[in-house]
């Protein structure tokens, strides 16, 4: 029983660390003429311009309010 409990704790801990490593990007969409916060870097670099890379959504939200392009 203790083995299963330990295994479950390891799985929960490891899945929590994956979520913590998420990166947030502020991108400018040249077609829509606006900014968005996303969790993956865009592949279409002609349409999107990456304006910043942040470790948390809160940091990205604070930064997007200060960007002139947005």
Residue frames as a rotation matrix with the C-alpha (Angstrom) as fourth column:
UNK 1
0.566 0.824 0.000 0.00
0.824 -0.566 0.000 0.00
0.000 0.000 -1.000 0.00
UNK 2
0.452 -0.464 -0.762 2.81
0.167 -0.795 0.583 2.42
-0.876 -0.391 -0.282 0.84
UNK 3
-0.601 -0.687 0.409 4.43
0.502 0.073 0.862 1.78
-0.622 0.723 0.301 -2.54
UNK 4
-0.124 0.653 0.747 1.27
0.957 -0.119 0.263 2.88
0.261 0.748 -0.610 -4.33
UNK 5
0.794 0.394 -0.463 0.92
0.547 -0.796 0.260 5.96
-0.266 -0.459 -0.848 -2.17
UNK 6
0.007 -0.894 -0.449 4.53
0.172 -0.441 0.881 6.92
-0.985 -0.083 0.150 -2.82
UNK 7
-0.641 -0.213 0.737 4.11
0.724 0.151 0.673 6.35
-0.255 0.965 0.057 -6.57
UNK 8
0.362 0.854 0.374 0.99
0.903 -0.421 0.087 8.56
0.231 0.306 -0.924 -6.60
UNK 9
0.694 -0.157 -0.702 2.83
0.301 -0.823 0.482 11.32
-0.654 -0.546 -0.524 -4.73
UNK 10
-0.429 -0.903 0.028 5.72
0.323 -0.124 0.938 11.18
-0.844 0.411 0.345 -7.22
UNK 11
-0.398 0.353 0.847 3.30
0.912 0.048 0.408 11.46
0.103 0.934 -0.341 -10.16
UNK 12
0.715 0.693 -0.097 1.50
0.699 -0.702 0.138 14.43
0.028 -0.166 -0.986 -8.63
UNK 13
0.398 -0.648 -0.649 4.77
0.186 -0.636 0.749 16.19
-0.898 -0.419 -0.133 -7.83
UNK 14
-0.612 -0.700 0.368 6.22
0.480 0.041 0.877 15.64
-0.629 0.713 0.310 -11.30
UNK 15
-0.074 0.644 0.762 3.07
0.959 -0.163 0.231 16.86
0.273 0.748 -0.605 -13.07
UNK 16
0.789 0.339 -0.513 3.09
0.521 -0.810 0.267 20.00
-0.325 -0.478 -0.816 -10.93
UNK 17
-0.043 -0.893 -0.448 6.60
0.190 -0.448 0.874 20.88
-0.981 -0.047 0.189 -11.99
UNK 18
-0.541 -0.074 0.838 5.64
0.830 0.115 0.546 20.62
-0.137 0.991 0.000 -15.67
UNK 19
0.507 0.809 0.296 2.92
0.824 -0.556 0.109 23.24
0.253 0.189 -0.949 -15.25
UNK 20
0.656 -0.287 -0.698 5.31
0.335 -0.719 0.610 25.55
-0.676 -0.634 -0.376 -13.40
UNK 21
-0.400 -0.913 0.077 7.69
0.420 -0.109 0.901 25.62
-0.815 0.393 0.427 -16.38
UNK 22
0.350 0.622 0.700 5.14
0.918 -0.081 -0.387 27.19
-0.184 0.779 -0.600 -18.72
UNK 23
-0.744 -0.605 -0.285 6.31
0.484 -0.781 0.395 30.22
-0.462 0.156 0.873 -20.70
UNK 24
0.426 0.899 -0.100 4.06
0.651 -0.382 -0.656 33.09
-0.628 0.214 -0.748 -21.77
UNK 25
-0.679 -0.608 0.412 4.62
0.711 -0.404 0.576 35.14
-0.184 0.683 0.706 -24.92
UNK 26
0.192 0.668 -0.719 3.19
0.059 -0.739 -0.671 38.50
-0.980 0.086 -0.181 -25.89
UNK 27
-0.577 -0.334 0.745 2.61
0.724 0.213 0.656 38.49
-0.378 0.918 0.119 -29.63
UNK 28
-0.310 0.435 -0.845 1.48
-0.416 -0.862 -0.291 41.22
-0.855 0.262 0.448 -32.00
UNK 29
-0.091 0.400 0.912 -0.87
0.747 0.633 -0.202 40.10
-0.658 0.663 -0.356 -34.77
UNK 30
-0.847 -0.343 -0.407 -0.24
0.028 -0.791 0.611 42.30
-0.532 0.506 0.679 -37.83
UNK 31
-0.732 0.649 0.207 -3.52
0.415 0.184 0.891 41.22
0.541 0.738 -0.404 -39.45
UNK 32
0.257 0.883 -0.393 -5.76
0.854 -0.017 0.519 41.98
0.452 -0.469 -0.759 -36.46
UNK 33
-0.137 -0.444 0.885 -3.58
0.032 -0.895 -0.444 44.89
0.990 -0.033 0.137 -35.28
UNK 34
0.621 0.353 0.700 -3.53
-0.667 -0.230 0.708 43.80
0.411 -0.907 0.092 -31.64
UNK 35
-0.522 -0.852 0.051 -1.61
-0.692 0.388 -0.609 41.93
0.499 -0.352 -0.792 -28.94
UNK 36
0.712 0.670 -0.209 -2.33
-0.446 0.662 0.602 38.62
0.542 -0.336 0.770 -27.26
UNK 37
-0.188 -0.708 0.681 -0.74
-0.957 0.287 0.035 36.53
-0.220 -0.645 -0.732 -24.51
UNK 38
0.686 0.346 -0.640 -0.12
-0.542 0.830 -0.132 32.93
0.486 0.437 0.757 -25.59
UNK 39
0.615 -0.427 0.663 1.68
-0.499 0.440 0.746 29.90
-0.610 -0.790 0.058 -24.14
UNK 40
0.300 -0.578 0.759 3.44
0.686 0.684 0.249 28.75
-0.663 0.446 0.601 -27.30
UNK 41
-0.407 -0.553 -0.727 5.70
-0.139 -0.749 0.648 30.65
-0.903 0.365 0.228 -29.65
UNK 42
0.646 0.728 -0.228 4.01
-0.318 -0.014 -0.948 31.34
-0.694 0.685 0.223 -33.00
UNK 43
-0.033 -0.629 0.777 5.30
0.605 0.606 0.516 29.65
-0.796 0.487 0.360 -36.13
UNK 44
0.394 0.255 0.883 3.99
0.888 -0.356 -0.293 32.23
0.239 0.899 -0.366 -38.64
UNK 45
-0.188 -0.603 -0.775 6.58
0.776 -0.575 0.259 34.96
-0.602 -0.553 0.576 -38.11
UNK 46
-0.811 -0.021 0.585 5.27
0.460 -0.641 0.615 37.02
0.362 0.768 0.529 -41.04
UNK 47
0.130 0.954 0.271 1.90
0.299 -0.299 0.906 37.53
0.945 -0.036 -0.324 -39.32
UNK 48
0.925 0.250 -0.286 3.04
0.315 -0.081 0.946 37.50
0.213 -0.965 -0.153 -35.67
UNK 49
0.018 -0.914 0.405 5.81
-0.144 -0.403 -0.904 39.40
0.989 -0.041 -0.139 -33.92
UNK 50
0.373 0.036 -0.927 6.98
0.822 0.449 0.349 38.23
0.429 -0.893 0.138 -30.47
UNK 51
0.409 -0.134 0.902 7.19
-0.174 -0.983 -0.067 41.26
0.896 -0.129 -0.426 -28.20
UNK 52
-0.172 -0.500 0.849 8.23
-0.947 -0.153 -0.282 39.46
0.271 -0.853 -0.447 -25.02
UNK 53
0.024 0.062 -0.998 8.75
0.070 0.995 0.064 36.18
0.997 -0.071 0.019 -23.20
UNK 54
-0.138 0.058 0.989 7.66
-0.879 -0.468 -0.095 35.83
0.457 -0.882 0.116 -19.55
UNK 55
-0.904 -0.307 -0.297 7.69
-0.129 0.859 -0.495 33.23
0.407 -0.409 -0.817 -16.79
UNK 56
-0.649 0.740 -0.175 4.16
0.562 0.312 -0.766 33.93
-0.512 -0.596 -0.619 -15.53
UNK 57
-0.081 0.749 0.658 0.86
0.917 -0.202 0.343 35.16
0.390 0.631 -0.671 -16.87
UNK 58
0.687 0.319 -0.653 0.86
0.629 -0.712 0.313 37.99
-0.365 -0.625 -0.689 -14.30
UNK 59
-0.247 -0.867 -0.432 4.21
0.295 -0.492 0.819 39.29
-0.923 0.075 0.377 -15.62
UNK 60
-0.738 -0.007 0.675 2.91
0.674 0.027 0.738 39.15
-0.024 1.000 -0.015 -19.18
UNK 61
0.315 0.937 0.148 -0.30
0.915 -0.342 0.216 41.00
0.253 0.067 -0.965 -18.28
UNK 62
0.502 -0.214 -0.838 1.67
0.404 -0.798 0.446 43.79
-0.765 -0.563 -0.314 -16.58
UNK 63
-0.554 -0.831 -0.051 4.03
0.288 -0.249 0.925 44.07
-0.781 0.498 0.377 -19.56
UNK 64
-0.429 0.437 0.791 1.28
0.897 0.102 0.431 44.11
0.108 0.894 -0.436 -22.21
UNK 65
0.641 0.700 -0.316 -0.26
0.745 -0.666 0.036 47.17
-0.185 -0.259 -0.948 -20.56
UNK 66
0.349 -0.606 -0.715 3.03
0.052 -0.749 0.660 49.06
-0.936 -0.267 -0.230 -21.01
UNK 67
-0.478 -0.582 0.658 3.78
0.644 0.278 0.713 48.14
-0.598 0.764 0.242 -24.63
UNK 68
-0.487 0.237 -0.841 3.21
-0.426 -0.905 -0.008 50.89
-0.762 0.354 0.542 -27.19
UNK 69
-0.918 0.080 -0.389 2.35
-0.335 0.367 0.868 48.45
0.212 0.927 -0.310 -29.99
UNK 70
-0.661 0.686 -0.304 -0.59
0.718 0.696 0.009 47.08
0.218 -0.212 -0.953 -27.99
